[in-house]
Amino acid sequence: MSLNQMQVFGEVQFYAMEEKFFFRKVPEIAKSGFTSVWLPPATHSFSSEGYLPQNLYSLNSSYGSEQLLKTLLQKMKLYKVRAMADIVINHRIGTTQGHGGRFNRYDGVPLAWDEHAVTSCTGGLGNQSTGDNFNGVPNIDHSQQFVRKDITGWLQWLRNSVGFQDFRFDFARGYSAKYVKEYIEGAKPIFCVGEYWDSCNYHGHGLDYNQDSHRQRIINWIDGTGQLSTAFDFTTKGILQEAVKGQFWRLRDPQGNPPGVMGWWPSRAVTFIDNHDTGSTQHRGKHYWRSNVHLSVESMESIQPSLLLLQAHWPFPSNHIMEGYAYILTHPGMPTVFYDHFYDWGNSIHDQIVKLMAIRKGQDIHSRSSIRIMEAQPNLYSAIIGEKVCMKIGDGSWCPSGREWTLATCGHRYAVWQK
C-alpha cells in the first residue's frame, strides 16, 4: 500500500528476522482463512522500505536474501496461501547521471534503460506522463514499447520463476490503466489489486456525504484495466471512519446502497480499515515488516484481510476498529485485515476478527452477496447480507425479527446474527 507518500518498513535486515517470524505464522494464517499475503517490495531499492526500486532483478533487498524470500514463498504455496508481489513500476531510481545531470539512466544493471525511459516531466527524454507525477524521482515512461516489453518480462519472471501469484500495483495513479491491462495480460497473475488513492470530497473541515465522484474515479481506473484488476476501496474507508464517530447515516447512499465502490461494483472492491500508509503508530518499533493478507473463497469471490506497516497518514479511529471489521467482514466486496490489528493489538482483537471471518466463510458471504440496509441513523447502522447474515454497529439498539436468527458473535458496539 504505498501511496504518493513514502513508507518506512523498518531497519536494514529486519526482513530476515521477521521472515522467520512470519514463516512460523503461515500455518495459522492458512487455518484462519487467509488465502493471499501481500508482501513488501521484494526487489533491490535505493531506500530500505522498498519503494524506490533500482535493480528490479535483484531480490537481495534490505528485507533479506533471495533465498529467504523463495523459502517463504515455497512454504506459503505448501499451505495454499498465495504470495502477492508489491509492483512498484511508477518510478525507478537511476544508477548514473544522464540528460540534465540527473540520475535518469540505468547503466550497469538489468533493464539498462537510457533517458528515454523517463518521462519528460521528471527529467528524462521520454514523453509526458500518462498519469500523476511521483515527485522527486524519475518516473517511468510506460508509453515506450521497449519499457513495456521489459516490464512484462520482469513480471513474468516474478510470476513464473520466483513464485508470486498475485500482484498489487503501487501508486496506480501514476500511469495509464491501459498499461496495467497489458501487464496483467502478459504475466497472467491469479489476482490483482490497484492502489488508486486520491482525496475524498470535503467541504470546509468535513467530509461530503456524497462521494460518487470519488468512487467513480476508482471505477474508471478499473475499467481502464479492462476490468482485469480490482482496486482498494478508499471511498468506503473514508466514509466508514467518519460514520463510526456517530454519523452512521453516511453508510447509505441516496439509492439505499453502500456508499463506496462496494455499493457500485462489489466484485472489484477490496475493502480495508487500515494499511501501512494509513494505519496506527501505536506499536511503532515492535514489528516493522508487515504484509497484507487476503482472505479468499475463490479468486474473484474473495475476502481479503490485510497485514502491514505504520505511517498513520489517515488512521481509522482506534476505539472503533471492531465496528469497522464487523462492517467489512460481513459485507460484499473483498475485505482485508491489517497485520497490525491481527497480531499486535492483543488476543481479543485477533480472536474477534477470526470469528467474523469464520462467520463470513460459514455463511458463504462473498463479493457479490446481496445487501439490504435496514437502519442508517446517527448512532446505528444495520443490514442483512445474503439473507443469511445480519449485523448492527453503533450504540443504538437493534436486533432482527424472526426466530430463524441466532446471535453469532458480538462485541463492543457491534453484533452479528446468522440463520
ROTILUM-406406 format. One record per residue: residue number from 1; residue in one letter; z, x, y of N, C-alpha, C in turn. Coordinates in steps of 0.2 Angstrom, whole numbers. Each point is the difference from the previous one (the first is absolute). Example, Ala and Ser with C-alpha at 12.3 -4.5 7.8 and 13.67 -1.06 7.14 Angstrom:
! ROTILUM-406406
nr rest n.zz n.xx n.yy ca.zz ca.xx ca.yy c.zz c.xx c.yy
1 A 39 66 -28 0 -4 6 0 4 6;
2 S -4 -2 5 1 4 6 3 -4 5;
END
This chain:
! ROTILUM-406406
nr rest n.zz n.xx n.yy ca.zz ca.xx ca.yy c.zz c.xx c.yy
1 M 0 4 -6 0 -4 6 0 4 6;
2 S -4 4 0 0 3 7 -4 -4 5;
3 L 1 1 6 -3 -4 5 -3 4 5;
4 N 0 -2 6 -3 4 5 6 5 3;
5 Q 6 0 -3 5 4 1 2 4 -6;
6 M 2 7 1 1 4 -5 6 -2 -4;
7 Q 1 2 -6 6 -1 -4 2 6 -3;
8 V 6 1 -1 3 6 -3 3 -2 -6;
9 F -3 3 -6 3 -2 -6 6 5 -2;
10 G 0 5 3 6 5 -1 -1 7 -1;
11 E 4 4 -3 0 7 1 -5 3 -5;
12 V -2 6 1 -4 3 -5 3 1 -7;
13 Q -4 -2 -5 2 1 -7 4 -6 -2;
14 F 2 -5 4 4 -5 -2 -3 -4 -5;
15 Y -7 0 0 -3 -4 -5 2 2 -7;
16 A 0 7 -1 2 2 -7 7 -3 -2;
17 M 5 0 4 6 -3 -2 -1 -8 -1;
18 E -3 -3 5 0 -7 0 -5 -2 -6;
19 E -5 4 -1 -5 -2 -6 4 -1 -6;
20 K 5 5 -1 4 0 -6 4 -6 0;
21 F 3 -2 6 4 -6 0 -4 -6 -1;
22 F -6 -1 3 -4 -5 -1 -3 0 -8;
23 F -1 5 -2 -2 1 -7 4 -4 -5;
24 R 7 1 1 5 -3 -4 0 -8 2;
25 K -2 -2 5 0 -7 2 -6 -4 -3;
26 V -5 3 -2 -6 -3 -2 1 -6 -5;
27 P 4 2 -6 2 -6 -4 3 -6 3;
28 E 5 1 4 3 -5 4 -5 -4 4;
29 I -4 4 4 -5 -4 4 -5 -4 -4;
30 A -2 2 -5 -4 -4 -5 3 -6 -2;
31 K 6 1 -2 4 -6 -3 2 -5 5;
32 S 1 2 7 1 -4 5 -6 -5 2;
33 G -6 2 -2 -6 -3 1 -5 3 5;
34 F 2 6 2 -5 3 5 -6 3 -4;
35 T -6 -1 2 -6 2 -3 -4 6 3;
36 S 2 1 7 -4 5 3 5 3 5;
37 V 0 7 1 4 4 4 -4 3 5;
38 W 1 -1 7 -4 4 5 4 6 1;
39 L -3 6 -1 3 6 1 -2 3 6;
40 P 3 5 3 -2 3 6 -6 4 0;
41 P -3 2 5 -7 4 0 1 6 -5;
42 A -4 1 -5 1 5 -5 -4 6 2;
43 T -4 0 5 -4 6 1 3 5 6;
44 H -2 6 0 2 5 5 0 -3 7;
45 S 5 1 4 0 -2 7 2 5 4;
46 F -2 -1 7 3 5 5 7 -2 2;
47 S 2 -6 -2 7 -2 1 3 -2 -6;
48 S 7 1 -1 3 -1 -6 0 -7 -3;
49 E -1 -5 4 1 -7 -2 -7 -2 -3;
50 G -5 4 1 -7 -2 -3 -5 -3 3;
51 Y 1 -2 7 -4 -4 3 -5 3 5;
52 L 0 7 0 -5 4 3 -3 5 -5;
53 P -5 -4 -4 -3 4 -6 -5 5 3;
54 Q 0 5 -4 -5 6 1 -4 1 -6;
55 N 3 3 -5 -4 2 -7 1 -6 -4;
56 L -5 -5 -1 1 -6 -3 0 1 -8;
57 Y -3 6 -2 0 1 -7 6 4 -3;
58 S 5 2 4 6 3 -2 5 -5 -1;
59 L 3 0 -6 6 -5 -1 7 4 0;
60 N -1 6 3 7 4 1 2 -1 7;
61 S 4 -5 1 2 -2 6 8 1 2;
62 S 2 -2 5 7 1 2 5 -4 -5;
63 Y -3 -5 -4 4 -4 -4 0 4 -7;
64 G -4 5 -1 0 3 -7 -6 2 -2;
65 S -1 2 -7 -6 3 -3 -4 -6 -3;
66 E -6 2 -1 -5 -4 -3 3 -2 -7;
67 Q 3 5 -4 2 -2 -6 6 -5 0;
68 L 4 1 5 6 -5 0 -3 -7 1;
69 L -5 -1 5 -3 -6 1 -4 -3 -6;
70 K -4 4 -4 -3 -2 -6 5 -2 -5;
71 T 6 3 -1 5 -2 -5 2 -7 2;
72 L 2 -1 7 2 -6 2 -5 -6 -2;
73 L -6 1 2 -6 -5 -1 0 -1 -8;
74 Q 0 5 -4 0 -1 -7 5 -5 -3;
75 K 6 1 3 6 -4 -2 -1 -7 2;
76 M -2 -1 7 -1 -6 2 -5 -4 -4;
77 K -6 3 -2 -5 -3 -4 3 -2 -7;
78 L 4 4 -3 4 -1 -6 3 -7 0;
79 Y 4 -1 6 4 -6 1 -4 -6 4;
80 K -7 1 0 -5 -5 3 2 -2 7;
81 V 2 6 4 1 -1 7 -5 4 4;
82 R -4 -4 4 -6 4 3 3 4 6;
83 A -4 6 1 2 4 5 -5 -1 6;
84 M 2 -2 6 -4 -1 6 0 6 4;
85 A -6 2 1 -1 6 5 0 -2 7;
86 D 3 4 4 0 -1 8 -7 3 2;
87 I -5 -4 2 -6 3 2 0 1 8;
88 V 0 6 2 1 2 7 -7 3 2;
89 I -5 -4 2 -7 3 1 -2 -2 7;
90 N 5 -2 5 -2 -2 6 -1 7 4;
91 H 4 5 -1 0 6 3 1 6 -5;
92 R -1 6 3 1 6 -4 0 6 4;
93 I 5 4 -1 2 6 4 -5 6 -2;
94 G -4 2 5 -4 6 -1 3 6 -2;
95 T -4 5 -3 3 6 -2 -2 6 5;
96 T -6 -1 4 -2 5 4 -3 -4 7;
97 Q 0 4 5 -2 -2 6 -8 -1 1;
98 G -2 -5 3 -8 -1 0 -1 -2 7;
99 H -4 -5 1 -3 -3 6 6 -1 5;
100 G 0 2 6 5 -1 5 6 4 -1;
101 G 0 5 -5 6 3 -1 5 -4 -4;
102 R -2 -5 -3 5 -4 -4 0 1 -7;
103 F 5 -2 -4 0 1 -7 -3 -6 -3;
104 N -7 0 0 -4 -5 -2 -5 2 -6;
105 R 1 6 -3 -4 2 -5 5 1 -6;
106 Y -3 0 -6 4 0 -7 -3 5 -4;
107 D -1 6 3 -2 6 -4 6 3 -5;
108 G -2 2 -6 4 3 -4 4 -4 -5;
109 V -1 -7 0 3 -5 -4 -6 -4 -3;
110 P 2 -4 -6 -5 -5 -2 -2 -5 5;
111 L -5 -3 0 -3 -4 5 0 4 7;
112 A -4 5 0 -1 5 6 -4 -3 5;
113 W 2 -5 3 -4 -4 5 0 4 7;
114 D -5 -1 4 -1 3 7 2 -6 5;
115 E -1 2 6 2 -5 6 -3 -7 -1;
116 H -5 0 -3 -4 -7 -1 4 -5 -4;
117 A 5 3 -3 4 -5 -4 6 -3 4;
118 V 1 2 6 5 -2 5 -3 -4 5;
119 T 3 -6 2 -3 -4 5 0 3 7;
120 S -5 -2 3 -1 3 7 6 -2 5;
121 C 3 -5 -1 6 -2 4 7 4 -2;
122 T -1 4 -5 6 4 -2 -2 7 0;
123 G -5 2 3 -1 7 1 -5 3 -5;
124 G -4 -4 -3 -5 2 -5 -7 -1 3;
125 L -5 1 -5 -7 -1 2 -3 -6 -4;
126 G 4 -4 -3 -2 -6 -3 -1 -6 4;
127 N -1 -5 -2 -1 -6 4 7 -3 2;
128 Q -1 -5 4 6 -4 3 4 -3 -6;
129 S 6 -1 0 4 -3 -5 -2 -7 -1;
130 T 1 -2 -6 -1 -7 -2 6 -4 0;
131 G 6 3 2 6 -4 1 4 3 5;
132 D 7 -1 0 4 3 4 2 7 -1;
133 N 1 4 6 2 7 -1 7 1 -2;
134 F 1 5 -5 6 3 -1 1 6 4;
135 N 3 0 6 0 5 5 3 6 -2;
136 G -3 6 2 3 6 0 -2 4 -6;
137 V -4 -3 -5 -3 4 -5 -7 -2 -1;
138 P -4 4 -4 -7 -2 -1 -1 -6 -4;
139 N -3 -5 2 -2 -6 -4 -6 1 -4;
140 I 0 -2 -6 -6 1 -4 -6 -5 2;
141 D -6 2 0 -6 -4 2 -3 -3 -7;
142 H 3 -6 -2 -3 -3 -6 -7 -2 1;
143 S -3 0 5 -7 -2 1 -5 5 -3;
144 Q 3 6 -1 -4 5 -3 -1 0 -7;
145 Q -6 0 -3 -1 -2 -7 3 6 -4;
146 F 0 6 2 3 6 -4 7 -1 0;
147 V 3 -3 5 8 -1 0 1 -5 -5;
148 R -3 -5 0 1 -6 -5 -1 2 -7;
149 K -5 4 -1 -1 3 -7 5 4 -3;
150 D 3 4 5 5 5 -2 7 -4 -1;
151 I 1 -5 4 6 -4 -1 0 -4 -6;
152 T -6 -3 -1 0 -4 -7 1 5 -6;
153 G -3 6 0 1 4 -5 7 2 -1;
154 W 4 1 6 7 1 -1 4 -5 -2;
155 L -2 -6 2 4 -6 -3 -1 -1 -7;
156 Q -6 1 -3 -2 0 -7 4 5 -4;
157 W 1 6 3 5 5 -3 7 -3 0;
158 L 2 -2 5 7 -3 0 1 -6 -5;
159 R -5 -4 -1 0 -5 -5 -1 2 -7;
160 N -5 4 -1 -2 1 -7 3 7 -3;
161 S 2 5 4 2 6 -2 8 1 1;
162 V 2 -2 6 7 1 1 5 -6 -3;
163 G -3 -6 0 4 -5 -3 2 -6 4;
164 F -2 0 7 2 -6 4 -4 -6 -2;
165 Q 3 -5 1 -4 -7 -2 -1 -4 6;
166 D 5 0 5 -1 -4 5 0 4 7;
167 F -3 -3 5 -1 3 6 4 -4 6;
168 R 3 4 5 2 -3 6 -3 4 5;
169 F -4 -4 5 -4 3 5 5 1 6;
170 D 1 6 2 5 1 6 -4 -1 7;
171 F 3 -3 5 -3 0 6 -7 -3 0;
172 A 0 -6 -3 -7 -3 -1 -3 -3 6;
173 R 3 0 6 -3 -1 6 -5 5 3;
174 G 1 6 -3 -3 6 2 -8 1 -1;
175 Y -2 -4 -5 -7 0 -2 -3 -6 -3;
176 S -6 -2 0 -3 -6 -1 2 -2 -8;
177 A 2 -6 -1 1 -3 -6 -6 1 -5;
178 K -6 0 2 -5 1 -4 0 6 -4;
179 Y 3 5 3 0 7 -4 6 -1 -5;
180 V 5 -4 1 5 -1 -5 -4 -3 -6;
181 K -4 -5 1 -4 -4 -5 -4 5 -4;
182 E -3 5 3 -4 5 -3 4 4 -4;
183 Y 6 2 2 4 5 -4 3 -4 -6;
184 I 2 -6 1 3 -4 -6 -6 -1 -5;
185 E -6 -1 2 -5 -1 -5 -2 6 -3;
186 G 1 6 3 -1 6 -3 5 3 -5;
187 A 6 -1 2 6 2 -4 3 -5 -5;
188 K -1 -6 1 2 -5 -4 7 0 -2;
189 P 5 0 5 7 -1 -1 2 -7 -3;
190 I 5 0 -3 2 -7 -3 2 -5 6;
191 F 4 3 4 3 -4 6 0 4 6;
192 C -2 -3 6 0 3 6 4 -4 6;
193 V 3 3 4 3 -3 6 -1 4 6;
194 G -1 -3 6 -1 3 6 5 -1 5;
195 E 2 6 4 5 -1 5 -4 -1 7;
196 Y -1 -7 1 -3 -2 6 5 -2 5;
197 W 3 4 4 6 -2 4 -1 1 7;
198 D 0 -6 3 0 0 8 5 -5 2;
199 S 1 0 6 6 -4 3 -1 -7 -1;
200 C 5 -4 -1 1 -7 0 -1 -2 7;
201 N -1 -7 1 -1 -3 7 7 -1 3;
202 Y 1 2 6 7 -1 3 -1 -2 7;
203 H 5 -4 2 0 -2 7 6 2 3;
204 G 0 4 6 6 2 3 4 4 -6;
205 H 6 -2 -1 4 4 -5 0 -4 -7;
206 G -4 -5 -1 1 -4 -6 -7 0 -4;
207 L 1 -1 -6 -6 -1 -5 -3 -7 1;
208 D -7 0 1 -3 -6 0 1 -4 -6;
209 Y 0 -7 0 0 -4 -6 -6 1 -4;
210 N -6 -1 4 -6 0 -3 -3 8 -1;
211 Q -1 2 -6 -2 7 -2 -7 -1 -3;
212 D -4 -5 1 -6 -1 -4 -5 6 2;
213 S 0 2 6 -5 5 2 2 7 -4;
214 H 7 1 -1 2 6 -3 -2 0 -7;
215 R 1 -5 -4 -1 -1 -7 -8 0 -1;
216 Q -3 -3 5 -8 0 -1 -3 7 1;
217 R 3 5 4 -2 7 0 1 3 -7;
218 I 5 -1 -3 2 3 -7 -5 -3 -5;
219 I -2 -7 1 -4 -3 -5 -8 3 1;
220 N -1 1 7 -7 3 1 -1 7 -3;
221 W 6 3 0 -1 7 -4 -1 -1 -7;
222 I 4 -4 -3 -1 -2 -7 -7 -2 -2;
223 D -3 -4 4 -7 -2 0 -5 5 0;
224 G 2 5 5 -4 6 1 0 4 -6;
225 T 5 0 -5 0 4 -6 -4 -3 -5;
226 G -3 -6 1 -4 -4 -5 5 -3 -4;
227 Q 6 -2 3 6 -3 -4 2 4 -6;
228 L -1 7 0 2 4 -5 7 2 0;
229 S 2 0 6 7 3 2 5 -6 2;
230 T 6 1 -2 5 -4 4 3 3 6;
231 A 4 -3 4 3 3 6 7 -1 0;
232 F 4 4 3 7 -1 1 1 -6 5;
233 D 4 -5 -1 1 -6 4 5 2 6;
234 F -3 3 5 5 2 6 1 -6 4;
235 T -4 -5 -1 2 -7 4 6 -3 -3;
236 T 0 -1 -6 6 -3 -4 6 4 2;
237 K 0 7 0 6 4 1 2 -1 7;
238 G -4 0 5 2 -1 7 3 -7 1;
239 I -3 -5 -3 3 -7 1 6 -1 -4;
240 L 1 3 -6 6 -1 -4 6 3 3;
241 Q -1 6 3 6 3 2 2 -3 7;
242 E -3 -4 3 2 -4 6 3 -6 -3;
243 A -3 -3 -5 2 -7 -3 7 1 -2;
244 V 2 5 -4 7 0 -3 5 1 6;
245 K -2 1 6 6 0 5 1 -7 3;
246 G -2 -5 -4 2 -7 2 -6 -3 3;
247 Q -6 2 -2 -6 -3 3 -5 -2 -6;
248 F 3 -3 -5 -4 -1 -6 -6 -5 1;
249 W 0 -3 6 -6 -5 1 -6 5 1;
250 R 0 6 0 -6 4 1 -3 1 -7;
251 L 3 -2 -5 -3 1 -7 -4 -6 -2;
252 R -2 -4 4 -5 -5 -1 -5 -1 5;
253 D -6 2 -1 -5 0 5 -2 -8 2;
254 P -4 -1 5 -2 -7 2 -3 -4 -5;
255 Q -3 3 -5 -3 -3 -6 4 -1 -6;
256 G 7 2 1 5 -1 -5 0 5 -6;
257 N -4 6 2 0 5 -5 4 7 2;
258 P 1 4 -4 3 7 2 -4 3 5;
259 P 3 3 5 -3 2 6 -4 7 0;
260 G 1 4 -5 -3 6 -1 -6 0 -3;
261 V -3 6 -2 -6 1 -4 1 -4 -7;
262 M 6 0 -2 2 -4 -6 -2 -7 0;
263 G 0 -3 6 -1 -7 1 -8 -2 0;
264 W -4 5 1 -7 0 0 -4 3 -6;
265 W 3 5 -2 -4 4 -6 6 3 -4;
266 P 4 -4 -4 5 3 -3 -2 5 -5;
267 S -5 -1 -4 -2 5 -5 -2 7 3;
268 R -1 1 7 -1 6 2 6 3 5;
269 A 5 -4 0 6 2 4 5 3 -3;
270 V 2 7 1 5 4 -3 6 -1 5;
271 T 5 -4 -2 6 -1 5 5 5 -1;
272 F 4 1 5 5 5 0 6 -1 5;
273 I 5 3 -1 6 -1 5 0 6 4;
274 D 0 6 -3 0 7 3 -4 5 -4;
275 N -2 5 4 -3 6 -3 2 6 3;
276 H -2 6 -1 3 6 2 -2 1 8;
277 D -5 -4 2 -1 0 8 5 -4 3;
278 T 1 -6 -3 4 -5 4 7 0 -2;
279 G 2 3 -5 7 -2 -3 6 3 2;
280 S 5 -1 -3 7 2 2 1 8 0;
281 T 4 2 4 2 7 0 8 0 -2;
282 Q 2 -5 -3 7 0 -2 2 6 -5;
283 H -5 2 -4 1 5 -5 -4 6 1;
284 R -1 2 6 -4 6 2 3 6 -3;
285 G -3 4 -3 3 6 -3 2 -1 -8;
286 K 0 -6 -2 2 -1 -7 -6 1 -5;
287 H -5 -3 1 -6 0 -4 -6 0 5;
288 Y -3 6 1 -6 0 5 -6 -2 -3;
289 W -1 1 -7 -7 -2 -3 1 -7 -2;
290 R -5 -4 2 0 -7 -2 -7 -2 -3;
291 S -1 -6 -3 -6 -2 -2 0 -8 0;
292 N -6 -3 0 0 -7 0 -2 -3 -7;
293 V 4 -4 -2 -1 -3 -7 -3 -7 1;
294 H -4 -1 -5 -4 -6 0 1 -4 -6;
295 L 3 -6 0 2 -4 -6 -6 -4 -1;
296 S -3 0 -6 -6 -3 -1 0 -4 -7;
297 V -3 -6 0 -1 -4 -6 -7 3 -3;
298 E -5 -1 4 -6 3 -1 -3 3 6;
299 S -6 3 0 -2 5 5 0 -4 7;
300 M -3 -6 1 -1 -3 6 5 -6 1;
301 E 4 -1 -5 5 -5 0 7 3 0;
302 S 1 5 4 6 4 -1 5 -1 5;
303 I 6 2 -2 6 0 4 0 8 2;
304 Q 2 2 6 0 7 1 6 2 4;
305 P 5 2 -3 6 3 3 -1 7 3;
306 S 3 2 4 -1 6 4 5 5 1;
307 L -1 7 -1 5 5 0 -2 5 6;
308 L 4 1 5 -3 6 5 5 2 5;
309 L -2 4 5 4 4 4 2 -4 7;
310 L 4 4 4 4 -3 5 -2 3 7;
311 Q -4 -5 4 -1 2 7 2 -5 5;
312 A 1 -6 -2 3 -5 4 -3 -2 6;
313 H -7 0 0 -4 -2 6 0 -8 1;
314 W 2 -4 -5 -1 -7 0 4 -3 -6;
315 P 7 1 0 4 -1 -6 1 -8 0;
316 F 1 -2 -7 2 -7 -1 7 0 1;
317 P 3 -5 3 7 -1 1 4 2 -6;
318 S 5 5 0 3 2 -7 4 -5 -3;
319 N 3 -5 4 5 -5 -2 -4 -6 -3;
320 H -6 0 0 -4 -5 -2 -5 2 -6;
321 I 1 6 -3 -5 3 -4 -1 -5 -6;
322 M 5 -3 -3 -1 -4 -6 -3 -7 2;
323 E 0 -2 6 -3 -6 2 -8 1 0;
324 G -1 7 2 -7 2 0 -3 0 -7;
325 Y 4 3 -5 -3 1 -6 0 -7 -4;
326 A 5 -5 2 -1 -6 -3 -6 -4 2;
327 Y -2 2 6 -7 -3 2 -6 3 -3;
328 I -1 6 0 -6 3 -2 0 0 -8;
329 L 5 1 -3 0 0 -8 -1 -7 -3;
330 T 1 -5 4 -1 -7 -3 -7 -3 3;
331 H -3 4 5 -6 -3 3 -7 3 -3;
332 P -5 -4 2 -7 3 -2 0 7 3;
333 G -6 3 -1 -1 7 2 2 5 -5;
334 M 0 6 2 2 6 -5 6 3 4;
335 P 6 -1 -2 6 3 4 2 7 -3;
336 T 2 4 5 3 6 -1 7 1 1;
337 V 3 5 -3 7 1 0 1 8 3;
338 F 4 1 5 1 6 3 5 4 -4;
339 Y -2 6 -2 4 5 -4 7 0 3;
340 D 0 1 6 7 1 3 4 -6 -2;
341 H -2 -6 1 4 -6 -2 1 0 -7;
342 F -4 2 -4 0 -1 -7 6 5 -3;
343 Y 0 6 2 4 5 -3 6 2 5;
344 D -1 0 6 5 3 5 5 -5 3;
345 W -1 -6 -1 4 -5 4 5 -3 -5;
346 G 2 3 -5 5 -3 -5 -2 -4 -5;
347 N 4 -1 -5 -2 -3 -7 -1 -8 2;
348 S 4 -2 4 -1 -8 2 -7 -1 2;
349 I -3 3 5 -6 -1 3 -5 1 -6;
350 H 0 6 -4 -4 1 -5 0 -5 -5;
351 D 5 -3 -2 1 -5 -5 -3 -7 2;
352 Q 1 -1 6 -3 -6 3 -7 0 0;
353 I -3 6 2 -7 0 0 -3 0 -7;
354 V 3 3 -5 -2 0 -7 0 -8 -2;
355 K 5 -3 2 0 -7 -2 -5 -5 3;
356 L -2 1 6 -5 -3 3 -7 2 -3;
357 M -1 6 -2 -6 2 -3 -1 -3 -7;
358 A 6 -1 -3 0 -3 -7 -2 -7 1;
359 I 3 -4 5 -2 -7 1 -7 -1 1;
360 R -3 5 4 -7 -1 2 -4 1 -6;
361 K 1 5 -4 -4 1 -6 1 -6 -5;
362 G 7 -2 -1 1 -5 -5 -3 -7 1;
363 Q -1 -1 7 -3 -6 2 -7 0 2;
364 D -3 6 -2 -7 1 1 -2 -1 8;
365 I 4 2 4 -2 0 7 -5 6 2;
366 H -6 -2 3 -5 6 1 -2 -1 7;
367 S -5 4 1 -3 1 7 -3 -7 2;
368 R -3 -4 -4 -3 -6 2 4 -6 -1;
369 S 6 1 -2 5 -6 -1 0 -5 6;
370 S 0 -6 -2 0 -6 6 7 1 3;
371 I 0 -3 6 7 0 4 0 -6 4;
372 R 6 -4 0 1 -5 4 6 1 4;
373 I 0 1 7 5 2 4 4 -7 2;
374 M 6 0 -2 4 -6 0 4 0 7;
375 E 3 5 2 4 0 6 -2 7 4;
376 A -1 0 7 0 6 4 3 -2 6;
377 Q 7 1 0 4 -2 6 3 7 3;
378 P 3 0 5 3 6 3 5 4 -5;
379 N 4 -4 -4 4 3 -5 -1 -1 -7;
380 L -6 -2 -2 -2 -2 -7 -7 0 -1;
381 Y -2 3 -5 -7 0 -3 1 -1 -7;
382 S -4 -5 -3 -1 -1 -7 -7 -2 -2;
383 A -1 2 -6 -7 -1 -3 0 -1 -7;
384 I -5 -3 -3 -1 -1 -7 -7 4 -2;
385 I 1 4 -5 -6 5 -1 -2 -1 -7;
386 G -7 -2 -1 -2 -1 -7 3 -5 -3;
387 E 3 -5 3 4 -6 -3 4 3 -5;
388 K 2 6 -1 5 3 -5 6 3 3;
389 V -1 2 7 6 4 3 1 -4 7;
390 C 6 0 2 1 -2 7 6 4 3;
391 M 0 1 6 4 5 3 2 -2 7;
392 K 6 2 2 2 -1 7 3 7 3;
393 I -1 1 6 3 6 4 3 -3 6;
394 G 5 3 3 3 -2 6 7 -3 -2;
395 D 4 -1 6 7 -3 -2 0 -8 1;
396 G -6 -3 0 0 -7 0 0 -2 -7;
397 S 3 -7 -1 1 -2 -7 -7 -4 -2;
398 W -1 2 -7 -6 -3 -3 0 1 -7;
399 C -2 -5 -4 -1 1 -7 -5 -5 -3;
400 P -4 2 -5 -5 -5 -2 2 -6 -3;
401 S -3 -5 0 2 -7 -3 -4 0 -7;
402 G 4 -3 -5 -3 0 -7 4 4 -4;
403 R 2 -3 -6 4 3 -5 -4 6 -4;
404 E -7 0 1 -4 6 -3 2 7 3;
405 W 3 0 6 1 6 3 7 3 -2;
406 T 0 7 -2 6 3 -1 1 6 5;
407 L 5 2 2 1 6 4 -1 6 -4;
408 A -5 4 2 -2 6 -3 4 6 2;
409 T 1 1 7 4 5 3 1 -2 7;
410 C 5 4 3 2 -2 7 4 6 2;
411 G 0 1 7 4 5 3 1 -1 7;
412 H 1 4 4 2 -1 7 -6 -3 4;
413 R 1 -6 2 -5 -4 4 -7 -1 -4;
414 Y 0 0 -7 -6 -2 -3 2 -3 -7;
415 A -4 -4 -3 0 -3 -7 -7 -1 -2;
416 V 0 0 -7 -6 -1 -3 1 -4 -7;
417 W -4 -6 0 0 -4 -6 -6 0 -4;
418 Q 1 -1 -7 -6 -1 -4 0 -6 -5;
419 K -6 -1 -2 0 -6 -5 1 3 -7;
END
